[in-house]
Amino acid sequence: MRRSPIGLHPQTRENARVLGLKRCGHVVYRPVTNELAGVIIKVKEIIKLELVDRVDPPKTGAPSGFEVIGRLNPRIAPGSKAAKPLLPLRTRRSTAEN
């Protein structure tokens, strides 16, 4: 998707959603069908279309020579801010307790 469908007709926004496009810069791969060709024509102003012969799976995981054996939380993507350990919050003590 090249630009956001915000401000466009609701049907155009729905067509972008049907294609699976969620945000600017989002890339999806779909097989070529007559139904999708009609949807693509309706949103041609906000997308960039390229025909590809095959889709290579995205390279994820560890660098070469290493192997990922598990994750602490499979819902958290590695490298994200949420994957870093959090420190406990300091609580403010009242002066009477000291």
N, CA, C and O of each residue as an XYZ file, in Angstrom:
392
protein
N       0.859     -1.161      0.000
C       0.000      0.000      0.000
C       0.910      1.229      0.000
O       1.816      1.342      0.825
N       0.663      2.127     -0.913
C       1.469      3.338     -1.033
C       0.964      4.460     -0.161
O       1.765      5.233      0.364
N      -0.329      4.574      0.011
C      -0.872      5.640      0.858
C      -2.056      5.104      1.644
O      -2.619      4.060      1.316
N      -2.416      5.823      2.669
C      -3.480      5.407      3.561
C      -4.850      5.640      2.923
O      -5.032      6.619      2.199
N      -5.812      4.755      3.182
C      -7.161      4.973      2.671
C      -7.994      5.923      3.527
O      -9.184      6.110      3.270
N      -7.372      6.523      4.545
C      -8.100      7.477      5.389
C      -8.556      8.636      4.527
O      -7.763      9.183      3.760
N      -9.789      9.013      4.633
C     -10.338     10.116      3.863
C     -10.959      9.685      2.558
O     -11.571     10.497      1.865
N     -10.813      8.423      2.210
C     -11.421      7.918      0.982
C     -12.805      7.360      1.288
O     -13.205      7.257      2.447
N     -13.514      7.008      0.253
C     -14.854      6.451      0.383
C     -14.795      5.165      1.220
O     -13.845      4.394      1.082
N     -15.776      4.922      2.071
C     -15.777      3.718      2.909
C     -15.659      2.423      2.102
O     -15.038      1.464      2.560
N     -16.243      2.389      0.917
C     -16.151      1.172      0.097
C     -14.700      0.940     -0.363
O     -14.259     -0.204     -0.473
N     -13.970      2.015     -0.627
C     -12.563      1.890     -1.013
C     -11.744      1.374      0.160
O     -10.859      0.539     -0.025
N     -12.026      1.861      1.365
C     -11.335      1.357      2.554
C     -11.630     -0.120      2.763
O     -10.741     -0.890      3.125
N     -12.866     -0.511      2.537
C     -13.247     -1.914      2.687
C     -12.538     -2.785      1.653
O     -12.123     -3.900      1.969
N     -12.395     -2.294      0.425
C     -11.693     -3.057     -0.601
C     -10.222     -3.251     -0.236
O      -9.664     -4.318     -0.492
N      -9.592     -2.248      0.351
C      -8.205     -2.394      0.793
C      -8.116     -3.438      1.898
O      -7.169     -4.224      1.940
N      -9.099     -3.447      2.790
C      -9.118     -4.439      3.866
C      -9.311     -5.841      3.313
O      -8.708     -6.793      3.808
N     -10.150     -5.977      2.285
C     -10.397     -7.280      1.658
C      -9.105     -7.835      1.053
O      -8.859     -9.040      1.095
N      -8.291     -6.952      0.496
C      -7.010     -7.382     -0.057
C      -6.024     -7.787      1.041
O      -5.024     -8.447      0.756
N      -6.290     -7.403      2.276
C      -5.405     -7.738      3.385
C      -4.428     -6.633      3.722
O      -3.498     -6.847      4.500
N      -4.623     -5.447      3.147
C      -3.725     -4.325      3.398
C      -4.165     -3.608      4.662
O      -5.324     -3.212      4.781
N      -3.247     -3.437      5.607
C      -3.611     -2.870      6.899
C      -3.019     -1.495      7.145
O      -3.618     -0.683      7.850
N      -1.847     -1.220      6.574
C      -1.181      0.057      6.838
C      -0.294      0.420      5.656
O      -0.068     -0.406      4.771
N       0.201      1.632      5.637
C       1.093      2.076      4.559
C       2.357      1.230      4.573
O       2.915      0.944      5.633
N       2.795      0.837      3.400
C       3.989      0.022      3.286
C       3.745     -1.464      3.481
O       4.676     -2.259      3.350
N       2.525     -1.855      3.790
C       2.197     -3.256      3.993
C       2.209     -3.987      2.657
O       1.708     -3.470      1.658
N       2.780     -5.191      2.640
C       2.889     -5.995      1.425
C       2.133     -7.299      1.645
O       2.302     -7.963      2.668
N       1.301     -7.658      0.676
C       0.601     -8.934      0.714
C       0.784     -9.630     -0.627
O       0.978     -8.979     -1.653
N       0.721    -10.939     -0.610
C       0.806    -11.745     -1.822
C      -0.507    -12.493     -1.980
O      -0.952    -13.180     -1.061
N      -1.120    -12.358     -3.137
C      -2.397    -12.999     -3.423
C      -2.326    -13.641     -4.802
O      -1.647    -13.123     -5.688
N      -3.018    -14.765     -4.998
C      -3.082    -15.338     -6.347
C      -3.948    -14.464     -7.258
O      -4.845    -13.760     -6.795
N      -3.665    -14.524     -8.536
C      -4.407    -13.703     -9.493
C      -5.735    -14.395     -9.797
O      -5.760    -15.517    -10.303
N      -6.847    -13.708     -9.480
C      -8.185    -14.210     -9.789
C      -9.005    -13.055    -10.348
O      -8.632    -11.890    -10.213
N     -10.110    -13.391    -10.968
C     -10.983    -12.359    -11.528
C     -11.571    -11.468    -10.436
O     -11.699    -10.258    -10.627
N     -11.928    -12.054     -9.291
C     -12.522    -11.279     -8.207
C     -11.516    -10.271     -7.652
O     -11.849     -9.107     -7.430
N     -10.276    -10.731     -7.430
C      -9.266     -9.819     -6.905
C      -8.881     -8.760     -7.924
O      -8.525     -7.644     -7.545
N      -8.945     -9.083     -9.204
C      -8.635     -8.086    -10.232
C      -9.626     -6.935    -10.156
O      -9.235     -5.779    -10.322
N     -10.889     -7.220     -9.911
C     -11.895     -6.168     -9.767
C     -11.653     -5.303     -8.551
O     -11.840     -4.087     -8.603
N     -11.232     -5.926     -7.441
C     -10.949     -5.171     -6.222
C      -9.711     -4.309     -6.428
O      -9.674     -3.163     -5.979
N      -8.703     -4.842     -7.098
C      -7.471     -4.101     -7.337
C      -7.753     -2.856     -8.181
O      -7.187     -1.794     -7.925
N      -8.614     -2.981     -9.171
C      -8.952     -1.829    -10.012
C      -9.589     -0.721     -9.176
O      -9.373      0.460     -9.447
N     -10.372     -1.091     -8.164
C     -11.046     -0.085     -7.338
C     -10.087      0.646     -6.399
O     -10.376      1.769     -5.985
N      -8.959      0.035     -6.057
C      -8.016      0.673     -5.133
C      -6.681      0.973     -5.812
O      -5.667      1.120     -5.130
N      -6.665      1.065     -7.122
C      -5.410      1.219     -7.866
C      -4.677      2.501     -7.528
O      -3.468      2.578     -7.747
N      -5.359      3.516     -7.001
C      -4.708      4.774     -6.683
C      -3.854      4.699     -5.431
O      -2.936      5.503     -5.271
N      -4.128      3.763     -4.543
C      -3.410      3.717     -3.266
C      -2.463      2.536     -3.155
O      -1.800      2.387     -2.128
N      -2.375      1.684     -4.182
C      -1.500      0.522     -4.101
C      -0.478      0.531     -5.223
O      -0.622      1.239     -6.219
N       0.546     -0.264     -5.036
C       1.523     -0.520     -6.085
C       1.461     -2.014     -6.343
O       1.567     -2.809     -5.410
N       1.291     -2.404     -7.597
C       1.078     -3.798     -7.948
C       2.278     -4.318     -8.719
O       2.734     -3.686     -9.672
N       2.787     -5.473     -8.304
C       3.858     -6.154     -9.020
C       3.480     -7.619     -9.143
O       3.025     -8.231     -8.175
N       3.664     -8.180    -10.318
C       3.425     -9.603    -10.521
C       4.725    -10.353    -10.272
O       5.772     -9.979    -10.801
N       4.665    -11.402     -9.474
C       5.843    -12.211     -9.164
C       5.539    -13.658     -9.505
O       4.387    -14.089     -9.449
N       6.586    -14.413     -9.864
C       6.411    -15.823    -10.195
C       6.257    -16.679     -8.953
O       5.437    -17.596     -8.915
N       7.062    -16.369     -7.927
C       6.948    -17.137     -6.691
C       7.313    -16.243     -5.519
O       7.937    -15.195     -5.688
N       6.919    -16.669     -4.340
C       7.170    -15.902     -3.128
C       8.137    -16.696     -2.266
O       7.842    -17.824     -1.869
N       9.289    -16.107     -1.977
C      10.238    -16.744     -1.077
C       9.806    -16.457      0.353
O       9.395    -15.338      0.659
N       9.894    -17.448      1.230
C       9.513    -17.192      2.619
C      10.456    -16.168      3.244
O      11.643    -16.146      2.921
N       9.949    -15.332      4.123
C      10.818    -14.326      4.750
C      11.880    -14.994      5.606
O      11.620    -16.010      6.252
N      13.083    -14.418      5.610
C      14.181    -14.964      6.388
C      14.017    -14.506      7.828
O      14.123    -13.316      8.126
N      13.765    -15.423      8.689
C      13.637    -15.119     10.106
C      14.502    -16.093     10.876
O      14.922    -17.124     10.352
N      14.754    -15.765     12.084
C      15.489    -16.685     12.929
C      16.874    -16.188     13.258
O      17.169    -14.995     13.178
N      17.713    -17.126     13.627
C      19.052    -16.811     14.105
C      20.020    -16.617     12.941
O      19.754    -17.071     11.828
N      21.136    -15.946     13.195
C      22.155    -15.819     12.165
C      22.739    -17.181     11.810
O      22.532    -18.154     12.534
N      23.467    -17.253     10.703
C      24.015    -18.539     10.280
C      24.964    -19.079     11.348
O      25.729    -18.333     11.958
N      24.896    -20.371     11.554
C      25.716    -21.010     12.579
C      25.016    -21.153     13.908
O      25.537    -21.816     14.805
N      23.846    -20.550     14.062
C      23.089    -20.631     15.302
C      21.713    -21.205     15.007
O      21.257    -21.209     13.864
N      21.065    -21.686     16.048
C      19.729    -22.245     15.895
C      18.847    -21.757     17.033
O      19.274    -21.739     18.188
N      17.627    -21.362     16.716
C      16.668    -20.937     17.731
C      16.012    -22.191     18.283
O      15.404    -22.954     17.533
N      16.131    -22.411     19.594
C      15.558    -23.611     20.192
C      14.252    -23.319     20.917
O      13.537    -24.252     21.285
N      13.923    -22.051     21.131
C      12.669    -21.712     21.780
C      12.638    -20.238     22.121
O      13.656    -19.549     22.045
N      11.474    -19.761     22.494
C      11.308    -18.372     22.872
C      10.648    -18.324     24.250
O       9.874    -19.210     24.612
N      10.966    -17.281     25.008
C      10.346    -17.136     26.319
C       8.850    -16.925     26.191
O       8.063    -17.556     26.897
N       8.463    -16.045     25.301
C       7.055    -15.775     25.041
C       6.887    -15.760     23.535
O       7.363    -14.824     22.892
N       6.233    -16.749     22.937
C       6.153    -16.817     21.475
C       5.347    -15.676     20.861
O       5.427    -15.459     19.652
N       4.565    -14.933     21.667
C       3.774    -13.839     21.116
C       4.591    -12.565     20.963
O       4.156    -11.644     20.273
N       5.774    -12.485     21.592
C       6.603    -11.294     21.525
C       7.666    -11.511     20.458
O       8.400    -12.499     20.499
N       7.748    -10.606     19.522
C       8.734    -10.711     18.454
C      10.125    -10.414     19.009
O      10.286     -9.493     19.809
N      11.129    -11.181     18.593
C      12.469    -10.900     19.084
C      12.958     -9.550     18.568
O      12.690     -9.181     17.425
N      13.667     -8.828     19.407
C      14.179     -7.524     19.017
C      13.242     -6.376     19.326
O      13.630     -5.215     19.190
N      12.004     -6.671     19.744
C      11.074     -5.595     20.054
C      11.337     -5.067     21.461
O      12.030     -5.711     22.249
N      10.790     -3.906     21.774
C      10.967     -3.331     23.101
C      10.362     -4.232     24.168
O      10.865     -4.300     25.289
N       9.277     -4.927     23.814
C       8.615     -5.786     24.788
C       9.459     -7.006     25.124
O       9.246     -7.621     26.169
N      10.420     -7.380     24.265
C      11.231     -8.557     24.513
C      12.322     -8.275     25.544
O      12.896     -9.217     26.090
N      12.622     -7.017     25.826
C      13.653     -6.677     26.800
C      13.099     -6.847     28.208
O      11.927     -6.562     28.453
N      13.938     -7.313     29.139
C      13.440     -7.496     30.504
C      13.086     -6.154     31.132
O      13.779     -5.156     30.933
N      12.018     -6.149     31.876
C      11.555     -4.923     32.537
C      12.045     -4.908     33.973
O      12.070     -5.946     34.634
N      12.431     -3.752     34.457
C      12.842     -3.599     35.840
C      11.619     -3.292     36.686
O      10.681     -2.649     36.214
N      11.622     -3.749     37.942
C      10.456     -3.441     38.789
C      10.388     -1.949     39.065
O      11.410     -1.269     39.150
N       9.179     -1.458     39.200
C       8.973     -0.048     39.490
C       9.388      0.257     40.920
O       9.139     -0.534     41.829
N      10.021      1.403     41.114
C      10.374      1.822     42.464
C       9.138      2.407     43.129
O       8.385      3.166     42.518
N       8.950      2.055     44.338
C       7.843      2.640     45.088
C       8.416      3.716     46.005
O       9.498      3.558     46.571
N       7.698      4.774     46.135
C       8.144      5.897     46.968
C       7.756      5.610     48.413
O       6.587      5.390     48.729
N       8.753      5.616     49.274
C       8.486      5.379     50.689
C       8.174      6.702     51.385
O       8.725      7.748     51.043
N       7.321      6.632     52.323
C       7.049      7.840     53.109
C       8.181      8.054     54.104
O       8.878      7.101     54.451
N       8.375      9.258     54.563
C       9.464      9.570     55.501
C       9.233      8.945     56.869
O      10.191      8.790     57.627
N       8.019      8.587     57.211
C       7.718      7.979     58.507
C       8.263      6.562     58.579
O       8.594      6.087     59.665
N       8.364      5.876     57.443
C       8.846      4.503     57.433
C      10.354      4.444     57.576
O      10.878      3.428     58.033
N      11.077      5.499     57.203
C      12.538      5.490     57.268
C      13.010      5.621     58.651
O      14.217      5.632     58.893
